Amino acid sequence: MSDFKERSTEKLTKKVESDSSENPSRRKFIKSISGASAFMIVPRSVLGGPAYVAPSDKINIAAVGVGGKGATDIRSVAHENIYALCDIDDTKMAGTLNEDFAVSFRDKAKKYRDYREMLDSEPEIDAVLVSTPDHMHAPIATHAMNLGKHVYVQKPLCHTVREARYLAERARANDVVTQMGNQGHAEEGARQINEWVASGVLGNIREVHCWTNRPVWPQGIARPEGSMSVPSTMDWELWLGAAAHRPYLDRAYHPFNWRGWVDFGTGVVGDMGAHIIDHPYWALDLDLPTRVSASSTRWGREYESFPIGSKIHFEFAAKGNRGPVKMTWYDGGLLPERPEIIENGRQMGDNDGGVLIVGDRNTLMHGVYGRNPRLIPDAVHAEMPAPAKTLDRSPGIYQEWIDAIKDPGKTTTSSFEYSARLTETMLLGNVAVRRAGDHKVLDYDGRSMRFTNDEEANSLLDKDYRPDFGLS
């Protein structure tokens, strides 16, 4: 048993002993915990969580997926204790371990290929980073949370709408600290956008436009034919995980091009919506859409890869003092109509994309990750005083998570309670794209998690899993 778990059990014993004379059941409970040698999950409401860690102690962190973004995740929490690493690709593992930031843990961190073996055999793990292809986010995060581990999951949170609901439910049931890796959510621009909207300077907001230059990976293509021998340095079956078997082909899917394939990724809106849609979604408190529709370029054969470009329309009901909102998403180089009020020659957003939040008084424009929010045109921005800073500033997306693990009085701003709704909204857009060829406008009942006018669309809210890789 690790130090923090020993301290947790000791604290619980003392808490129960203080009232044991008044409640026989408490005395009985003391006996049960004093003789127990197995790890015991204690509600955070009692001790600060099943993986409570004193603020002065370091968290034992495991990472599933250590190359690419996984390496960035590990680097960002390396001031804690990197306890275990898991990757199906030995070359990715070696590459990360050779980085300068890995000096402190490269020799002592335990290494695994199979996340199930790691999680089931290492009770000392307090928290888990998940940075794998999208199709495996939910199985890994669910397995970890059901063992009482805190989780940080890269965006998008998951692969299907049902998974988004399930992850939020599992986080609540296990009372663990969660965070999705949409790092812009913790930055200064995100808070400024909220404060501009809340100030009322935009007036009534009924219209939002979001766009990105992605994809920068292959989409709109058919599944490649043929097969290749799997390198001895990787486990292809573990990489496939929950997805149906298909032959290995070098660089067709792993390590980067998986994003464009329906079986593994969530396309452009899944990849970039968490950095773009996030900001108006948060500032306007949009919740789930009531209607979704889409158009797109041609799909790959049998809908196996996402289209090169798409346009998605979301409709949100009125809420509180806000009226209904229509939001349009553009990708593949598509852009919204250029506002007449913006200066001629001025770039909309930034090189990666942007957002227009259109009010009946003023329009706010910002870039990806909430960068550089400004009223347009610049002359209006220059005349308008900056809104009051009403929101707490964040120490950063990773440190929020760490602080909340150590201090039950703190929270994360992109916890699954929030990020699951954002992810569900984005993934509903993908369902609309998949039904665009039949010219479908989909009416969505968020309470029951179903479309009321299209059963085929309902079948796309969930998926099948290969045995041993489901949500358990």
SULUR-V17737 format. One record per backbone hydrogen bond with DSSP energy under -0.5 kcal/mol. NH is the residue of the N-H (numbers start at 1). CO is the residue of the C=O. Records with the same first field share a line. If there is no record, write none. Layout:
NH: CO + CO
//
This chain:
6: 2
7: 3
8: 4
9: 5
10: 6
11: 7
12: 8
13: 9
14: 10
15: 11
16: 12
17: 13
18: 14
19: 16
20: 17
22: 19
23: 19
26: 23
27: 23
28: 24
29: 25
30: 26
31: 27
32: 28
33: 29
34: 30
35: 31
36: 33
42: 40
46: 43
47: 43
48: 44
49: 43
52: 49
53: 405
57: 54
61: 59 + 81
62: 127
63: 84
64: 129
65: 63 + 86
70: 67
71: 68
72: 68
73: 69
74: 70
75: 71
76: 72
77: 73 + 74
78: 75
80: 77
81: 59
82: 80
83: 61 + 81
84: 61
85: 110
86: 63
87: 112
90: 88 + 233
93: 89
94: 90
95: 91
96: 92
97: 93
98: 94
99: 96
102: 99
103: 100
105: 102
106: 102
109: 105
110: 83
112: 85
115: 113
118: 114
119: 115
120: 116
121: 117
122: 118
125: 122
126: 60
127: 60
128: 150
129: 62
130: 152
131: 64 + 129
135: 264
136: 133
137: 134
138: 134
140: 136
141: 137
142: 138
143: 139
144: 140
145: 141
146: 142
147: 143 + 144
148: 145
149: 144
150: 126
151: 177
152: 128
153: 179
154: 130
162: 461
164: 160
165: 161
166: 162
167: 163
168: 164
169: 165
170: 166
171: 167
172: 168
173: 169
174: 170
175: 171
176: 171
179: 151
180: 414
181: 153
182: 180
183: 181
185: 182
186: 183
187: 184
190: 184
191: 187
192: 188
193: 189
194: 190
195: 191
196: 192
197: 193
198: 194
199: 195
200: 196 + 197
201: 196
203: 200
206: 204 + 358
207: 358
208: 326
209: 356
210: 328
211: 354
212: 330
213: 352
220: 306
228: 248
234: 231
235: 88
236: 234
239: 235
240: 236
241: 237
243: 240
251: 254
252: 249
253: 249
258: 253
259: 256
260: 257
261: 258
262: 304
264: 261
265: 261
267: 259
270: 266
271: 267
272: 268
273: 268 + 269
275: 272
276: 272
277: 273
278: 273
279: 276
280: 276
281: 277
282: 278
283: 279
284: 280
285: 282
286: 281
290: 315
291: 315
292: 442
293: 313
294: 440
295: 311
297: 309
300: 305
303: 300
304: 301
306: 260
308: 298
311: 295
312: 329
313: 293
314: 312 + 327
315: 291
316: 325
319: 322
322: 319
325: 316
326: 206
327: 314
328: 208
329: 312
330: 210
331: 310
332: 214
333: 212
334: 331
342: 339
346: 343
349: 347
350: 353
353: 350
354: 211
355: 366
356: 209
357: 364
358: 207 + 356
359: 357 + 362
360: 204
361: 202
362: 202
363: 376
364: 357
365: 374
366: 355
367: 371
368: 353
369: 275
370: 367
371: 368
373: 370
374: 365
376: 363
380: 377
381: 377
382: 378
383: 379
384: 380
390: 388
400: 396
401: 397
402: 398
403: 399
404: 400
405: 401
406: 402
407: 403
410: 407
415: 412
418: 415
419: 415
420: 416
421: 418
422: 418
423: 419
424: 420
425: 421
426: 422
427: 423
428: 424
429: 425
430: 426
431: 427
432: 428
433: 429
434: 430
435: 431
436: 433
438: 435
439: 436
440: 435
442: 292 + 440
443: 441
444: 290 + 442
445: 450
446: 444
449: 445
450: 445
452: 443
453: 443
458: 454
459: 455
460: 457
461: 458
462: 459
466: 242
469: 466
472: 470
//
